[in-house]
């Protein structure tokens, strides 16, 4: 498994579908995951420090986890099956640890609320990650390369 960070949230140029872009902590590999608009909003709101007047679903979920005296230990993007990404939320409790099946977008939205680390399975990265040969000189260069990628990629490119 590789630890990941959220590099950004953008939109594909063709369908205007949101994409969360994860980057390996120790490397130059990027994992684009197509997500829903509501989940993109939930992730972006927290990353930008914006509070909603009422709890969103991911806020509620986080409060329930804390209320049960559990903790989000980590989020792992595990696989792509039938063109759909899958993830697990690992909870530590007073009893045995619990792993909950989740959409990656929901798992990431919970991770940004709890400060939990995000991981991706090595096989998933080997099959779906984009690797740049060299570290871009600046963030603007990286954004430009990502936009070029988005102009050409479709969700079907990640089909088995």
DOSEKOL-173643 format. One record per atom (N, C-alpha, C): residue number from 1; residue in three letters; atom name; x, y, z. Coordinates in Angstrom, 1 decimal. Last residue first. Layout:
// residues N
  torse  lumvex  selo    east   north      up
    NUM     ala    CA       X       Y       Z
...
//
This chain:
// residues 160
  torse  lumvex  selo    east   north      up
    160     unk     N   -11.3    -2.7   -17.0
    160     unk    CA   -10.4    -3.9   -16.9
    160     unk     C   -10.1    -4.4   -18.3
    159     unk     N   -11.2     0.8   -17.5
    159     unk    CA   -11.9    -0.5   -17.5
    159     unk     C   -10.9    -1.6   -17.5
    158     unk     N   -10.1     3.3   -17.7
    158     unk    CA    -9.7     2.6   -16.5
    158     unk     C   -10.5     1.2   -16.4
    157     unk     N   -11.2     4.4   -19.9
    157     unk    CA    -9.8     4.1   -20.0
    157     unk     C    -9.3     3.3   -18.8
    156     unk     N   -13.8     5.1   -19.2
    156     unk    CA   -13.6     3.7   -19.9
    156     unk     C   -12.1     3.4   -20.0
    155     unk     N   -13.6     7.7   -18.4
    155     unk    CA   -13.7     6.6   -17.4
    155     unk     C   -13.4     5.2   -18.0
    154     unk     N   -11.0     9.2   -20.5
    154     unk    CA   -12.4     8.9   -20.2
    154     unk     C   -12.5     7.9   -19.1
    153     unk     N    -8.7    11.8   -21.4
    153     unk    CA    -9.1    10.6   -20.7
    153     unk     C   -10.6    10.4   -20.5
    152     unk     N    -8.0    14.2   -22.6
    152     unk    CA    -8.0    13.0   -23.4
    152     unk     C    -8.5    11.8   -22.7
    151     unk     N    -8.2    16.3   -20.9
    151     unk    CA    -8.7    16.5   -22.2
    151     unk     C    -8.8    15.2   -23.0
    150     unk     N    -6.7    15.3   -18.7
    150     unk    CA    -8.2    15.4   -18.6
    150     unk     C    -8.8    15.6   -20.0
    149     unk     N    -4.1    15.8   -19.6
    149     unk    CA    -4.5    14.5   -19.3
    149     unk     C    -6.1    14.4   -19.4
    148     unk     N    -4.1    18.6   -19.6
    148     unk    CA    -3.9    17.9   -20.9
    148     unk     C    -4.4    16.4   -20.7
    147     unk     N    -4.4    19.0   -16.9
    147     unk    CA    -5.5    19.5   -17.8
    147     unk     C    -5.3    18.8   -19.1
    146     unk     N    -2.0    18.1   -16.0
    146     unk    CA    -3.2    17.4   -15.6
    146     unk     C    -4.3    17.8   -16.5
    145     unk     N    -0.2    19.9   -17.0
    145     unk    CA    -0.1    18.5   -17.5
    145     unk     C    -1.4    17.7   -17.1
    144     unk     N    -1.1    22.2   -15.6
    144     unk    CA    -1.2    22.2   -17.1
    144     unk     C    -1.1    20.7   -17.6
    143     unk     N    -0.5    21.5   -13.0
    143     unk    CA    -1.9    21.7   -13.4
    143     unk     C    -2.0    21.6   -14.9
    142     unk     N     2.3    21.4   -13.2
    142     unk    CA     1.6    20.2   -12.9
    142     unk     C     0.1    20.3   -13.3
    141     unk     N     2.9    24.1   -13.7
    141     unk    CA     3.3    23.1   -14.7
    141     unk     C     2.5    21.8   -14.5
    140     unk     N     2.0    25.2   -11.3
    140     unk    CA     1.4    25.6   -12.5
    140     unk     C     1.7    24.6   -13.7
    139     unk     N     3.8    24.1    -9.4
    139     unk    CA     2.4    23.7    -9.4
    139     unk     C     1.7    24.0   -10.7
    138     unk     N     7.0    23.4   -11.1
    138     unk    CA     6.1    24.2   -10.2
    138     unk     C     4.7    23.6   -10.3
    137     unk     N     8.3    21.4   -12.4
    137     unk    CA     9.1    22.5   -11.8
    137     unk     C     8.2    23.3   -10.8
    136     unk     N     7.5    18.0   -11.7
    136     unk    CA     7.2    19.2   -12.4
    136     unk     C     7.9    20.4   -11.6
    135     unk     N     9.7    15.3   -11.6
    135     unk    CA     8.9    16.2   -10.8
    135     unk     C     8.7    17.5   -11.6
    134     unk     N     9.3    13.0   -14.4
    134     unk    CA    10.1    13.9   -13.5
    134     unk     C     9.2    14.8   -12.7
    133     unk     N     7.4    11.3   -15.4
    133     unk    CA     8.8    10.9   -15.4
    133     unk     C     9.6    11.8   -14.5
    132     unk     N     4.4    10.6   -13.7
    132     unk    CA     5.2    11.6   -14.5
    132     unk     C     6.6    11.2   -14.3
    131     unk     N     1.9     8.2   -14.0
    131     unk    CA     3.2     8.5   -13.4
    131     unk     C     3.9     9.5   -14.3
    130     unk     N    -1.2     7.3   -12.9
    130     unk    CA    -0.5     8.0   -14.0
    130     unk     C     0.8     8.5   -13.3
    129     unk     N    -2.7     4.2   -12.0
    129     unk    CA    -2.1     5.5   -11.7
    129     unk     C    -1.4     6.0   -13.0
    128     unk     N    -3.8     1.7   -12.6
    128     unk    CA    -4.6     2.9   -12.8
    128     unk     C    -3.9     4.2   -12.6
    127     unk     N    -2.1    -0.5   -12.0
    127     unk    CA    -3.0    -0.6   -13.1
    127     unk     C    -3.6     0.7   -13.5
    126     unk     N    -0.6     0.3    -9.8
    126     unk    CA     0.1    -0.3   -10.9
    126     unk     C    -0.8    -0.3   -12.2
    125     unk     N    -2.7     0.9    -8.0
    125     unk    CA    -1.8     2.0    -8.5
    125     unk     C    -1.1     1.5    -9.8
    124     unk     N    -3.7    -1.6    -7.5
    124     unk    CA    -4.6    -0.6    -8.1
    124     unk     C    -3.8     0.5    -8.7
    123     unk     N    -1.5    -2.8    -6.3
    123     unk    CA    -2.0    -3.3    -7.6
    123     unk     C    -2.9    -2.3    -8.3
    122     unk     N    -1.4    -1.3    -3.9
    122     unk    CA    -0.3    -1.2    -4.9
    122     unk     C    -0.7    -1.7    -6.3
    121     unk     N    -4.1     0.7    -2.7
    121     unk    CA    -3.5    -0.6    -3.0
    121     unk     C    -2.5    -0.5    -4.1
    120     unk     N    -3.7     3.7    -1.0
    120     unk    CA    -4.1     3.0    -2.2
    120     unk     C    -3.4     1.7    -2.3
    119     unk     N    -4.8     5.7     1.8
    119     unk    CA    -3.9     4.8     1.2
    119     unk     C    -4.5     4.3    -0.1
    118     unk     N    -4.8     8.5     4.0
    118     unk    CA    -5.5     7.8     2.8
    118     unk     C    -4.4     7.0     2.1
    117     unk     N    -5.2     9.1     7.5
    117     unk    CA    -4.4     8.9     6.3
    117     unk     C    -5.2     8.2     5.2
    116     unk     N    -7.6    11.3     9.0
    116     unk    CA    -7.1    10.0     8.8
    116     unk     C    -6.3     9.9     7.5
    115     unk     N    -8.9    13.7     9.7
    115     unk    CA    -7.4    13.7     9.6
    115     unk     C    -6.8    12.3     9.4
    114     unk     N   -11.6    13.8     9.6
    114     unk    CA   -11.0    13.2    10.7
    114     unk     C    -9.5    13.3    10.8
    113     unk     N   -12.2    15.0     7.2
    113     unk    CA   -12.9    15.5     8.4
    113     unk     C   -12.2    15.0     9.6
    112     unk     N   -10.9    13.6     5.3
    112     unk    CA   -10.5    15.0     5.4
    112     unk     C   -11.1    15.6     6.7
    111     unk     N   -12.2    11.1     5.6
    111     unk    CA   -10.8    11.2     6.0
    111     unk     C   -10.4    12.7     6.1
    110     unk     N   -14.7    11.6     4.6
    110     unk    CA   -14.6    11.3     6.0
    110     unk     C   -13.1    11.5     6.4
    109     unk     N   -14.0    12.0     1.9
    109     unk    CA   -14.7    13.0     2.6
    109     unk     C   -14.6    12.8     4.1
    108     unk     N   -13.0     9.4     1.4
    108     unk    CA   -12.1    10.6     1.3
    108     unk     C   -12.7    11.7     2.1
    107     unk     N   -15.3     7.9     1.5
    107     unk    CA   -14.2     7.6     2.4
    107     unk     C   -13.3     8.8     2.5
    106     unk     N   -16.8     9.0    -0.6
    106     unk    CA   -17.3     9.1     0.8
    106     unk     C   -16.2     8.9     1.8
    105     unk     N   -15.1     8.3    -2.7
    105     unk    CA   -15.4     9.7    -2.5
    105     unk     C   -15.9     9.9    -1.1
    104     unk     N   -15.0     5.5    -2.7
    104     unk    CA   -13.8     6.3    -2.3
    104     unk     C   -14.1     7.8    -2.0
    103     unk     N   -17.7     4.0    -0.9
    103     unk    CA   -17.2     4.6    -2.2
    103     unk     C   -16.0     5.5    -1.8
    102     unk     N   -16.9     1.3     1.3
    102     unk    CA   -17.4     2.6     1.0
    102     unk     C   -17.0     3.0    -0.4
    101     unk     N   -17.1    -1.1     3.9
    101     unk    CA   -17.0    -0.9     2.5
    101     unk     C   -17.6     0.5     2.2
    100     unk     N   -15.2    -1.0     6.9
    100     unk    CA   -16.5    -0.7     6.3
    100     unk     C   -16.3    -0.4     4.8
     99     unk     N   -13.7    -2.9     9.3
     99     unk    CA   -13.6    -2.3     8.0
     99     unk     C   -14.9    -2.2     7.3
     98     unk     N   -12.8    -2.6    12.7
     98     unk    CA   -13.8    -2.8    11.8
     98     unk     C   -13.5    -2.2    10.4
     97     unk     N   -10.9    -4.2    15.3
     97     unk    CA   -11.0    -3.2    14.3
     97     unk     C   -12.1    -3.6    13.3
     96     unk     N   -12.5    -5.4    18.4
     96     unk    CA   -11.7    -5.6    17.1
     96     unk     C   -11.9    -4.4    16.2
     95     unk     N   -13.1    -2.8    20.8
     95     unk    CA   -13.1    -4.2    20.4
     95     unk     C   -12.2    -4.4    19.2
     94     unk     N   -13.0    -0.2    20.8
     94     unk    CA   -12.5    -0.8    22.0
     94     unk     C   -12.4    -2.3    21.8
     93     unk     N   -11.8     0.4    17.4
     93     unk    CA   -12.8     0.5    18.4
     93     unk     C   -12.2    -0.1    19.7
     92     unk     N   -11.0     1.9    14.3
     92     unk    CA   -10.5     1.2    15.5
     92     unk     C   -11.5     1.5    16.6
     91     unk     N   -11.9     1.3    11.0
     91     unk    CA   -12.2     2.0    12.3
     91     unk     C   -11.6     1.2    13.4
     90     unk     N   -11.3     2.0     7.7
     90     unk    CA   -10.9     1.1     8.8
     90     unk     C   -11.1     1.9    10.1
     89     unk     N   -13.1     1.9     4.9
     89     unk    CA   -12.8     2.8     6.0
     89     unk     C   -12.5     1.9     7.2
     88     unk     N   -12.2     1.1     1.5
     88     unk    CA   -12.5     0.6     2.9
     88     unk     C   -12.2     1.7     3.9
     87     unk     N   -13.5     1.3    -1.9
     87     unk    CA   -12.6     1.7    -0.8
     87     unk     C   -13.1     1.0     0.5
     86     unk     N   -13.5     1.1    -5.5
     86     unk    CA   -13.9     0.7    -4.2
     86     unk     C   -12.9     1.1    -3.1
     85     unk     N   -14.5     2.3    -8.7
     85     unk    CA   -13.5     2.3    -7.6
     85     unk     C   -14.2     1.9    -6.3
     84     unk     N   -15.8     0.7   -11.5
     84     unk    CA   -16.1     1.4   -10.2
     84     unk     C   -15.0     1.2    -9.2
     83     unk     N   -15.6    -1.0   -13.7
     83     unk    CA   -15.4     0.4   -13.9
     83     unk     C   -15.7     1.3   -12.6
     82     unk     N   -15.6    -3.5   -12.4
     82     unk    CA   -16.7    -3.1   -13.3
     82     unk     C   -16.7    -1.6   -13.4
     81     unk     N   -13.6    -2.4    -9.9
     81     unk    CA   -14.3    -3.5   -10.3
     81     unk     C   -15.5    -3.0   -11.1
     80     unk     N   -10.6    -1.4    -8.6
     80     unk    CA   -11.6    -1.0    -9.6
     80     unk     C   -12.2    -2.3   -10.0
     79     unk     N    -9.6    -1.2    -5.1
     79     unk    CA    -9.7    -1.8    -6.4
     79     unk     C   -10.6    -1.0    -7.3
     78     unk     N    -9.1     0.4    -2.7
     78     unk    CA    -8.7    -0.9    -2.8
     78     unk     C    -8.6    -1.5    -4.2
     77     unk     N    -8.2     3.0    -0.8
     77     unk    CA    -8.8     2.8    -2.1
     77     unk     C    -8.2     1.4    -2.5
     76     unk     N    -8.6     3.3     2.6
     76     unk    CA    -7.8     2.6     1.6
     76     unk     C    -8.7     2.5     0.3
     75     unk     N    -8.1     5.2     5.5
     75     unk    CA    -9.0     5.0     4.3
     75     unk     C    -8.1     4.4     3.3
     74     unk     N    -7.7     4.7     9.0
     74     unk    CA    -7.3     5.0     7.7
     74     unk     C    -8.4     4.7     6.7
     73     unk     N    -9.1     5.0    11.5
     73     unk    CA    -7.6     4.7    11.5
     73     unk     C    -7.0     5.1    10.1
     72     unk     N   -11.4     6.8    13.0
     72     unk    CA   -11.0     6.4    11.6
     72     unk     C    -9.5     6.2    11.6
     71     unk     N   -12.6     5.4    16.0
     71     unk    CA   -11.7     6.3    15.4
     71     unk     C   -11.4     5.8    14.0
     70     unk     N   -15.2     5.3    18.5
     70     unk    CA   -14.4     4.7    17.5
     70     unk     C   -13.5     5.8    16.8
     69     unk     N   -17.3     6.1    20.2
     69     unk    CA   -15.9     6.0    20.7
     69     unk     C   -15.0     5.1    19.8
     68     unk     N   -19.6     6.8    19.0
     68     unk    CA   -19.4     5.3    19.4
     68     unk     C   -18.0     5.0    19.9
     67     unk     N   -19.1     9.4    18.4
     67     unk    CA   -20.0     9.1    19.5
     67     unk     C   -20.0     7.6    19.9
     66     unk     N   -17.4     9.1    16.2
     66     unk    CA   -16.8     9.6    17.4
     66     unk     C   -17.7     9.3    18.6
     65     unk     N   -19.3     8.1    14.4
     65     unk    CA   -18.1     7.3    14.7
     65     unk     C   -17.5     7.8    16.0
     64     unk     N   -21.1    10.3    14.4
     64     unk    CA   -21.6     9.0    14.8
     64     unk     C   -20.4     8.1    15.2
     63     unk     N   -19.5    12.3    13.3
     63     unk    CA   -20.0    12.4    14.6
     63     unk     C   -20.5    11.1    15.2
     62     unk     N   -19.1    11.2    10.7
     62     unk    CA   -17.9    11.4    11.6
     62     unk     C   -18.4    11.5    13.0
     61     unk     N   -21.7    11.3     9.8
     61     unk    CA   -21.0    10.1     9.8
     61     unk     C   -19.8    10.1    10.8
     60     unk     N   -22.1    14.1     9.8
     60     unk    CA   -22.9    13.2    10.6
     60     unk     C   -22.2    11.9    10.8
     59     unk     N   -20.3    14.8     7.8
     59     unk    CA   -20.1    15.3     9.1
     59     unk     C   -20.9    14.5    10.1
     58     unk     N   -21.4    13.5     5.6
     58     unk    CA   -20.1    13.1     6.1
     58     unk     C   -19.7    13.6     7.5
     57     unk     N   -23.8    15.0     5.4
     57     unk    CA   -23.8    13.5     5.7
     57     unk     C   -22.5    13.0     6.2
     56     unk     N   -23.4    18.1     7.1
     56     unk    CA   -23.6    17.3     5.9
     56     unk     C   -23.5    15.8     6.3
     55     unk     N   -25.0    20.1     9.6
     55     unk    CA   -24.1    19.0     9.3
     55     unk     C   -24.4    18.3     7.9
     54     unk     N   -25.6    23.5     8.5
     54     unk    CA   -26.1    22.2     9.2
     54     unk     C   -25.1    21.1     8.8
     53     unk     N   -24.0    25.4     7.4
     53     unk    CA   -24.8    25.8     8.5
     53     unk     C   -25.4    24.6     9.2
     52     unk     N   -20.6    24.2     6.8
     52     unk    CA   -22.0    24.4     6.4
     52     unk     C   -22.9    24.7     7.6
     51     unk     N   -17.5    25.9     6.5
     51     unk    CA   -18.4    25.1     7.3
     51     unk     C   -19.8    25.3     6.7
     50     unk     N   -14.4    25.6     4.8
     50     unk    CA   -15.8    26.2     4.8
     50     unk     C   -16.7    25.3     5.7
     49     unk     N   -11.8    24.8     4.3
     49     unk    CA   -12.2    25.3     5.6
     49     unk     C   -13.5    25.9     5.7
     48     unk     N   -11.2    23.6     2.0
     48     unk    CA   -11.1    25.1     2.0
     48     unk     C   -11.5    25.7     3.3
     47     unk     N   -11.6    21.0     2.7
     47     unk    CA   -10.3    21.4     2.3
     47     unk     C   -10.1    22.9     2.3
     46     unk     N   -14.4    21.1     3.0
     46     unk    CA   -13.5    20.8     4.2
     46     unk     C   -12.1    21.2     3.9
     45     unk     N   -15.3    21.6     0.4
     45     unk    CA   -15.7    22.5     1.5
     45     unk     C   -14.7    22.3     2.7
     44     unk     N   -14.2    19.5    -1.1
     44     unk    CA   -13.7    20.8    -1.3
     44     unk     C   -14.1    21.8    -0.1
     43     unk     N   -15.8    17.3    -0.1
     43     unk    CA   -14.3    17.3     0.0
     43     unk     C   -13.8    18.7    -0.1
     42     unk     N   -18.4    18.2    -0.8
     42     unk    CA   -18.1    17.8     0.6
     42     unk     C   -16.6    17.9     0.8
     41     unk     N   -18.1    18.5    -3.6
     41     unk    CA   -18.4    19.6    -2.8
     41     unk     C   -18.1    19.4    -1.3
     40     unk     N   -17.7    15.8    -4.3
     40     unk    CA   -16.7    16.8    -4.6
     40     unk     C   -16.9    18.1    -3.7
     39     unk     N   -20.2    14.8    -3.5
     39     unk    CA   -19.0    14.4    -2.8
     39     unk     C   -17.8    15.3    -3.0
     38     unk     N   -21.9    16.1    -5.3
     38     unk    CA   -22.1    16.3    -3.9
     38     unk     C   -20.8    15.9    -3.1
     37     unk     N   -20.9    15.1    -7.8
     37     unk    CA   -20.8    16.5    -7.5
     37     unk     C   -21.0    16.8    -6.0
     36     unk     N   -18.9    12.0    -7.6
     36     unk    CA   -20.2    12.8    -7.8
     36     unk     C   -20.0    14.2    -7.4
     35     unk     N   -15.8    11.2    -9.3
     35     unk    CA   -16.7    11.2    -8.1
     35     unk     C   -18.0    12.0    -8.5
     34     unk     N   -13.1     9.4   -10.6
     34     unk    CA   -14.3    10.2   -10.9
     34     unk     C   -15.3    10.1    -9.7
     33     unk     N    -9.8     9.7    -9.6
     33     unk    CA   -11.0     9.0    -9.3
     33     unk     C   -12.2     9.9    -9.6
     32     unk     N    -6.4     9.4   -10.5
     32     unk    CA    -7.7    10.1   -10.7
     32     unk     C    -8.9     9.2   -10.4
     31     unk     N    -3.5     9.2    -9.0
     31     unk    CA    -4.6     8.4    -9.2
     31     unk     C    -5.9     9.3    -9.3
     30     unk     N     0.0     9.5    -9.7
     30     unk    CA    -1.3    10.2    -9.5
     30     unk     C    -2.4     9.2    -9.8
     29     unk     N     3.3     9.5    -8.6
     29     unk    CA     2.2     8.8    -9.2
     29     unk     C     0.9     9.4    -8.7
     28     unk     N     5.8    10.1    -7.6
     28     unk    CA     5.2    11.0    -8.6
     28     unk     C     4.0    10.3    -9.3
     27     unk     N     6.5     9.7    -4.1
     27     unk    CA     6.6     9.5    -5.5
     27     unk     C     5.9    10.5    -6.3
     26     unk     N     5.3     9.4    -1.4
     26     unk    CA     6.7     9.1    -1.7
     26     unk     C     6.8     8.8    -3.2
     25     unk     N     2.5     9.9    -1.6
     25     unk    CA     3.4    10.7    -0.7
     25     unk     C     4.8    10.6    -1.1
     24     unk     N     0.8    10.0    -4.7
     24     unk    CA     1.6     9.2    -3.7
     24     unk     C     2.4    10.2    -2.9
     23     unk     N    -2.3    11.7    -4.9
     23     unk    CA    -0.9    11.7    -5.3
     23     unk     C    -0.2    10.8    -4.2
     22     unk     N    -5.5    11.9    -6.4
     22     unk    CA    -4.7    11.5    -5.3
     22     unk     C    -3.2    11.4    -5.8
     21     unk     N    -8.0    13.9    -7.4
     21     unk    CA    -6.7    13.5    -7.8
     21     unk     C    -5.9    13.2    -6.6
     20     unk     N   -11.4    13.6    -8.2
     20     unk    CA   -10.4    13.8    -7.1
     20     unk     C    -9.1    13.2    -7.5
     19     unk     N   -13.5    15.1   -10.5
     19     unk    CA   -12.4    14.1   -10.3
     19     unk     C   -11.6    14.5    -9.1
     18     unk     N   -16.8    15.6   -11.8
     18     unk    CA   -15.7    15.9   -10.8
     18     unk     C   -14.7    14.7   -10.7
     17     unk     N   -17.6    16.0   -15.2
     17     unk    CA   -17.7    15.2   -14.0
     17     unk     C   -16.5    15.5   -13.1
     16     unk     N   -17.8    17.2   -17.7
     16     unk    CA   -17.8    18.1   -16.5
     16     unk     C   -18.0    17.3   -15.2
     15     unk     N   -17.3    15.6   -19.9
     15     unk    CA   -18.6    15.5   -19.2
     15     unk     C   -18.8    16.4   -18.0
     14     unk     N   -14.8    16.8   -20.8
     14     unk    CA   -15.8    16.3   -21.7
     14     unk     C   -17.2    16.3   -21.0
     13     unk     N   -13.0    17.5   -18.8
     13     unk    CA   -13.3    18.5   -19.8
     13     unk     C   -14.6    18.1   -20.7
     12     unk     N   -13.5    16.8   -15.4
     12     unk    CA   -13.1    16.4   -16.7
     12     unk     C   -13.7    17.3   -17.8
     11     unk     N   -12.5    18.9   -12.8
     11     unk    CA   -13.6    18.4   -13.6
     11     unk     C   -13.0    18.0   -14.9
     10     unk     N   -10.9    18.4    -9.6
     10     unk    CA   -11.1    19.1   -10.8
     10     unk     C   -12.3    18.5   -11.5
      9     unk     N    -9.1    18.7    -6.6
      9     unk    CA   -10.4    18.2    -7.2
      9     unk     C   -10.6    19.1    -8.4
      8     unk     N    -5.8    17.4    -5.5
      8     unk    CA    -6.8    18.4    -5.9
      8     unk     C    -8.1    17.8    -6.4
      7     unk     N    -4.3    15.7    -4.0
      7     unk    CA    -3.6    16.7    -4.8
      7     unk     C    -4.6    17.8    -5.3
      6     unk     N    -4.4    14.2    -1.1
      6     unk    CA    -5.3    14.8    -2.0
      6     unk     C    -4.5    15.9    -2.7
      5     unk     N    -2.0    11.6    -0.8
      5     unk    CA    -2.5    12.9    -0.4
      5     unk     C    -3.5    13.4    -1.5
      4     unk     N    -1.3     8.2     0.3
      4     unk    CA    -1.7     9.2    -0.7
      4     unk     C    -2.1    10.5     0.0
      3     unk     N     0.8     5.4     0.8
      3     unk    CA     0.1     6.6     1.3
      3     unk     C    -0.1     7.6     0.3
      2     unk     N     0.4     2.3    -0.7
      2     unk    CA     1.1     3.5    -0.7
      2     unk     C     0.2     4.6    -0.1
      1     unk     N     0.8    -1.2     0.0
      1     unk    CA     0.0     0.0     0.0
      1     unk     C     0.9     1.2     0.0
//
